[in-house]
């Protein structure tokens, strides 16, 4: 097969996918379906986020390309099945963007972000139908912490939220007390979920993305423990044979190294 010449064009990407899915193309690519590509779509999305968090521009660019491939792949599968094609995908998002920005593409005028957000919600309400919940548009496959923040953010837009942060903190205290007094494991699991749900709301109110915050904590833990392992290798020690106190000393030293401080 003759490969496309302009490798910077979107049409070339579509052409390559079409070739890969053709009878003369790749057996693996031909075998894929919307469902079989589901995990790949999720994986590529997370890799985009990882590159973004790492502030690695080159890698971020490459991962966006991998994510774009997933979209084009699904459009190609859809076109083959006469479900939809890339033109339909692009038309749908263009139409949605124009409809949701009347202050840009029509005579409507809004003077503040709050007015824009209120109008956005009214338009979405019309789109989903007045008989559907305003939470119906929140993807249920979101990570649990992100889902918690999103649904609580949605209901806050109609006033269902604490007026002050102190109310959320009091609620958190109540949930912790209920967890402590829960008699069974199933009850403790339920109450612990309520604790996380309340923490998600508090983080949302502070402008903190809880998934990002937890990823950062995971990254710091990983880095510090690696420093501990490296120290043990360099000194001929077995980390599993150290007492918790000795391990904690190494942990504190790793934290200081991370912060650019000198270890004691």
C-alpha positions as CSV (number, residue, x, y, z in Angstrom):
1,X,0.0,0.0,0.0
2,X,1.1,3.5,-0.7
3,X,1.5,5.5,2.5
4,X,0.2,9.1,2.8
5,X,2.7,11.8,2.1
6,X,1.4,14.6,4.3
7,X,1.9,13.2,7.8
8,X,0.7,16.4,9.5
9,X,-2.8,16.3,8.0
10,X,-5.9,14.8,9.8
11,X,-7.0,13.3,6.5
12,X,-3.8,11.2,6.4
13,X,-4.6,9.8,9.9
14,X,-8.0,8.8,8.6
15,X,-6.5,7.3,5.5
16,X,-4.0,5.2,7.5
17,X,-6.8,3.9,9.8
18,X,-8.8,3.0,6.7
19,X,-5.8,1.1,5.3
20,X,-5.2,-0.8,8.5
21,X,-8.9,-1.8,8.6
22,X,-9.0,-2.9,5.0
23,X,-8.7,-6.6,3.9
24,X,-5.1,-5.9,2.9
25,X,-4.4,-4.2,6.2
26,X,-3.5,-5.4,9.7
27,X,-5.4,-8.5,11.1
28,X,-5.3,-7.0,14.7
29,X,-6.8,-3.7,13.6
30,X,-9.4,-5.4,11.5
31,X,-10.5,-7.5,14.5
32,X,-11.2,-4.6,16.8
33,X,-14.7,-3.4,17.8
34,X,-16.0,-0.5,19.9
35,X,-16.2,-2.8,22.9
36,X,-12.7,-4.3,22.5
37,X,-11.2,-0.9,22.3
38,X,-12.8,0.3,25.5
39,X,-9.8,-0.4,27.8
40,X,-7.4,1.1,25.3
41,X,-9.5,4.3,25.3
42,X,-9.3,4.5,29.1
43,X,-5.6,3.7,29.2
44,X,-4.7,6.3,26.7
45,X,-6.8,8.9,28.6
46,X,-4.8,8.1,31.8
47,X,-1.5,8.3,29.9
48,X,-2.5,11.8,28.7
49,X,-3.1,12.8,32.3
50,X,0.1,11.3,33.4
51,X,2.1,13.3,30.8
52,X,0.2,16.4,31.7
53,X,1.0,16.0,35.4
54,X,4.6,15.4,34.6
55,X,4.7,18.7,32.6
56,X,6.4,16.8,29.8
57,X,5.4,18.8,26.7
58,X,6.8,16.3,24.2
59,X,5.3,13.3,25.8
60,X,2.0,15.2,26.3
61,X,1.9,15.9,22.5
62,X,2.5,12.2,21.7
63,X,-0.1,11.0,24.2
64,X,-2.7,13.4,22.7
65,X,-1.9,11.8,19.4
66,X,-2.6,8.3,20.8
67,X,-5.9,9.6,22.2
68,X,-6.8,11.1,18.9
69,X,-6.1,7.7,17.3
70,X,-8.7,6.2,19.6
71,X,-11.4,8.7,18.4
72,X,-10.5,8.2,14.7
73,X,-10.5,4.4,15.3
74,X,-14.0,4.4,16.7
75,X,-15.2,6.7,13.9
76,X,-13.8,4.3,11.3
77,X,-15.5,1.3,13.0
78,X,-18.8,3.4,13.2
79,X,-18.5,4.3,9.5
80,X,-18.0,0.6,8.5
81,X,-21.1,-0.3,10.4
82,X,-23.0,2.7,9.0
83,X,-23.6,3.9,12.6
84,X,-21.8,7.3,12.2
85,X,-18.6,8.7,10.7
86,X,-16.1,11.3,11.6
87,X,-18.1,14.0,9.9
88,X,-21.0,13.2,12.3
89,X,-18.7,13.3,15.3
90,X,-17.3,16.7,14.3
91,X,-20.7,18.1,13.4
92,X,-22.2,17.0,16.7
93,X,-19.5,18.8,18.8
94,X,-19.5,21.9,16.6
95,X,-23.3,22.1,16.9
96,X,-23.1,21.7,20.7
97,X,-20.4,24.3,21.1
98,X,-22.3,26.9,19.1
99,X,-25.6,26.1,20.9
100,X,-23.9,26.4,24.3
101,X,-22.2,29.7,23.6
102,X,-25.1,32.0,22.4
103,X,-23.2,34.9,23.9
104,X,-20.5,34.3,21.3
105,X,-22.5,33.1,18.2
106,X,-25.8,35.0,18.6
107,X,-27.1,38.2,20.1
108,X,-27.2,37.0,23.7
109,X,-24.9,38.9,26.1
110,X,-23.5,37.9,29.5
111,X,-21.2,40.0,31.6
112,X,-19.9,37.5,34.1
113,X,-18.7,33.9,34.2
114,X,-21.6,33.2,36.6
115,X,-24.2,34.2,34.0
116,X,-22.5,32.1,31.4
117,X,-22.5,29.1,33.7
118,X,-26.2,29.6,34.6
119,X,-27.1,29.8,30.9
120,X,-25.0,26.7,30.2
121,X,-26.9,24.8,32.8
122,X,-30.2,25.9,31.3
123,X,-29.2,24.9,27.8
124,X,-28.1,21.5,29.1
125,X,-31.4,21.1,30.9
126,X,-33.2,21.6,27.6
127,X,-30.9,19.2,25.9
128,X,-31.5,16.3,28.3
129,X,-35.2,17.0,28.8
130,X,-36.8,18.6,31.8
131,X,-37.9,15.2,33.1
132,X,-34.4,14.0,33.6
133,X,-32.1,14.6,36.6
134,X,-29.4,17.2,36.3
135,X,-27.1,14.4,37.4
136,X,-28.0,12.1,34.5
137,X,-25.2,13.7,32.4
138,X,-22.4,12.8,34.8
139,X,-20.6,9.7,33.4
140,X,-21.0,6.8,35.9
141,X,-17.6,5.4,34.7
142,X,-15.7,8.4,36.1
143,X,-13.3,7.4,38.9
144,X,-15.2,7.4,42.2
145,X,-13.6,10.5,43.7
146,X,-14.1,12.5,40.5
147,X,-17.7,11.4,40.3
148,X,-18.3,12.5,43.9
149,X,-16.8,16.0,43.2
150,X,-18.8,16.3,39.9
151,X,-22.2,15.4,41.3
152,X,-21.7,17.7,44.3
153,X,-20.6,20.5,42.1
154,X,-23.7,20.0,39.9
155,X,-26.1,20.2,42.8
156,X,-24.2,23.2,44.3
157,X,-25.2,25.1,41.2
158,X,-28.8,25.0,42.3
159,X,-28.0,25.9,45.9
160,X,-27.8,22.5,47.4
161,X,-24.6,23.0,49.3
162,X,-23.3,24.3,52.6
163,X,-23.0,28.1,52.8
164,X,-19.8,27.9,54.8
165,X,-16.9,25.5,54.9
166,X,-17.5,24.9,58.6
167,X,-20.7,23.1,57.8
168,X,-18.8,20.6,55.7
169,X,-16.1,20.1,58.4
170,X,-18.9,19.5,61.0
171,X,-20.4,16.9,58.6
172,X,-17.0,15.3,58.2
173,X,-16.8,15.0,62.0
174,X,-20.2,13.4,62.1
175,X,-19.3,10.9,59.5
176,X,-16.1,9.9,61.3
177,X,-18.0,9.4,64.5
178,X,-20.5,7.3,62.7
179,X,-17.7,5.2,61.2
180,X,-16.1,4.7,64.6
181,X,-19.4,3.4,66.1
182,X,-20.4,1.3,63.1
183,X,-20.9,-2.3,64.4
184,X,-20.2,-4.4,61.3
185,X,-17.7,-4.3,58.4
186,X,-20.5,-3.6,55.9
187,X,-21.6,-0.6,58.0
188,X,-18.0,0.6,58.4
189,X,-17.6,0.4,54.6
190,X,-20.8,2.5,54.1
191,X,-19.7,5.1,56.6
192,X,-16.2,5.2,55.2
193,X,-17.7,5.9,51.8
194,X,-19.6,8.9,53.4
195,X,-16.3,10.2,54.8
196,X,-14.7,10.1,51.3
197,X,-17.8,11.7,49.8
198,X,-17.7,14.6,52.3
199,X,-13.9,15.0,51.8
200,X,-14.5,15.2,48.1
201,X,-17.0,18.0,48.6
202,X,-14.6,19.9,50.9
203,X,-11.8,19.6,48.4
204,X,-14.2,20.8,45.6
205,X,-15.0,23.8,47.6
206,X,-11.3,24.6,48.0
207,X,-10.7,24.3,44.3
208,X,-8.8,21.1,44.7
209,X,-9.1,18.3,42.2
210,X,-9.1,15.3,44.5
211,X,-7.9,12.8,41.9
212,X,-4.9,15.1,41.1
213,X,-4.2,15.6,44.8
214,X,-4.2,11.9,45.5
215,X,-2.1,11.1,42.4
216,X,0.5,13.7,43.7
217,X,0.5,12.0,47.1
218,X,1.0,8.6,45.4
219,X,3.9,10.0,43.4
220,X,5.6,11.4,46.5
221,X,5.2,8.2,48.3
222,X,6.6,6.2,45.4
223,X,9.6,8.6,45.2
224,X,10.3,8.5,48.9
225,X,10.2,4.8,49.2
226,X,12.5,4.5,46.2
227,X,15.0,6.7,48.1
228,X,14.7,4.3,51.1
229,X,15.3,1.3,48.9
230,X,18.3,3.0,47.2
231,X,19.9,3.9,50.6
232,X,19.5,0.3,51.8
233,X,21.1,-1.1,48.6
234,X,24.0,1.4,48.9
235,X,24.6,0.4,52.5
236,X,24.1,-3.3,52.2
237,X,21.0,-3.3,54.4
238,X,17.7,-5.3,53.9
239,X,14.8,-2.9,54.2
240,X,12.5,-5.8,55.3
241,X,14.8,-6.5,58.3
242,X,14.7,-3.0,59.6
243,X,12.4,-2.0,62.5
244,X,9.6,0.3,61.8
245,X,11.5,3.0,63.7
246,X,14.5,2.6,61.5
247,X,12.3,2.6,58.4
248,X,10.7,5.8,59.5
249,X,14.1,7.4,60.0
250,X,14.9,6.6,56.3
251,X,11.4,7.9,55.4
252,X,12.1,11.3,57.1
253,X,15.5,11.4,55.4
254,X,13.9,10.8,52.0
255,X,11.4,13.6,52.7
256,X,14.3,16.0,53.4
257,X,16.1,14.9,50.3
258,X,12.9,15.5,48.3
259,X,12.6,19.0,49.8
260,X,16.3,19.8,49.1
261,X,17.2,19.6,52.7
262,X,20.3,17.9,54.2
263,X,19.6,14.7,56.1
264,X,20.7,14.6,59.8
